[in-house]
Amino acid sequence: MDLRQFLMCLSLCTAFALSKPTEKKDRVHHEPQLSDKVHNDAQSFDYDHDAFLGAEEAKTFDQLTPEESKERLGKIVSKIDGDKDGFVTVDELKDWIKFAQKRWIYEDVERQWKGHDLNEDGLVSWEEYKNATYGYVLDDPDPDDGFNYKQMMVRDERRFKMADKDGDLIATKEEFTAFLHPEEYDYMKDIVVQETMEDIDKNADGFIDLEEYIGDMYSHDGNADEPEWVKTEREQFVEFRDKNRDGKMDKEETKDWILPSDYDHAEAEARHLVYESDQNKDGKLTKEEIVDNFWFHMKLFALLRLLLQTF
């Protein structure tokens, strides 16, 4: 097996290798957390900092001098103001928070883009992706490592075509992002459901029954007694997943399970930040309102950290 084959096998097997038979596999696609901090402004503004800046950017701010922090924040505000009218609205702030929240997705796309835009024309065609990812399979149609690469390639091609809105089999960066992270795009959610059902529906009847549902999360591996969480999942399937009580999940029920309509944390945080920082109560923020208000937050944040270190 050459290096490329090894890396592909490794990527396919990692999820299984890292999980124990008694651990739960989570198929549900959740929004990334805005912060791992508790959202309680009476105690600190840590959550707001992470939500506004992104957790990694917030760490960087903590290492800057007060003057540098204020200057950096002003530059960020200019980027948030999408229409450059001098104000930041709730929608613009929500979009920025979502960007900070999902920055890892864009970083992943940038990494993969470099490896697949082979002719460096600013686009990735299906042929480029296929050759970069499966080129060795085409050269060796019967690899001896046990993986069905042709089936994987067919599945990737189907997803690529779904992401490719204009049907020219050439992806822009946005379309390539939808291909790599389909759960983030409304028009790609059907393919997420389809692929999930294909993975779990072992008898290929177009539905997910209780045993298939449990079998995807848990392997008995010779153990007669199921962990408590497995028993809970059985109850969840019967009481909540199988909405029409026919003993199986169809496409819509599967979609409700893996792509739940979560509370929009980004919008709630954007409204909170505008409310707290909007000094003249006009429903939008100037750069001065944001910098001045967040500057107060940061000073308090630094003071709290100093107190914690002191005690």
Stockholm file with secondary structure:
# STOCKHOLM 1.0

chainA/1-311         MDLRQFLMCLSLCTAFALSKPTEKKDRVHHEPQLSDKVHNDAQSFDYDHDAFLGAEEAKTFDQLTPEESKERLGKIVSKIDGDKDGFVTVDELKDWIKFAQKRWIYEDVERQWKGHDLNEDGLVSWEEYKNATYGYVLDDPDPDDGFNYKQMMVRDERRFKMADKDGDLIATKEEFTAFLHPEEYDYMKDIVVQETMEDIDKNADGFIDLEEYIGDMYSHDGNADEPEWVKTEREQFVEFRDKNRDGKMDKEETKDWILPSDYDHAEAEARHLVYESDQNKDGKLTKEEIVDNFWFHMKLFALLRLLLQTF
#=GR chainA/1-311 SS CCHHHHHHHHHHHHHHHHSCTTSCCCCCCCCCCSCSSCCCTTTCSHHHHHHHHCHHHHHHHHTSCHHHHHHHHHHHHHHHCTTCSSCBCHHHHHHHHHHHHTHHHHHHHHHHHHHHCTTCSSCEEHHHHHHHHHHHHHHCSSCTTSCCHHHHHHHHHHHHHHHCTTSSSEECHHHHHHHHCGGGCGGGHHHHHHHHHHHHCTTCSSSEEHHHHHHHHCCCTTCSSCCHHHHHHHHHIIIIICTTCSSEECHHHHHHHHSCCCCCHHHHHHHHHHHHHCTTCSSSBCHHHHHHHHHHHHHHHHHHHHHHHHC
#=GC SS_cons         CCHHHHHHHHHHHHHHHHSCTTSCCCCCCCCCCSCSSCCCTTTCSHHHHHHHHCHHHHHHHHTSCHHHHHHHHHHHHHHHCTTCSSCBCHHHHHHHHHHHHTHHHHHHHHHHHHHHCTTCSSCEEHHHHHHHHHHHHHHCSSCTTSCCHHHHHHHHHHHHHHHCTTSSSEECHHHHHHHHCGGGCGGGHHHHHHHHHHHHCTTCSSSEEHHHHHHHHCCCTTCSSCCHHHHHHHHHIIIIICTTCSSEECHHHHHHHHSCCCCCHHHHHHHHHHHHHCTTCSSSBCHHHHHHHHHHHHHHHHHHHHHHHHC
//
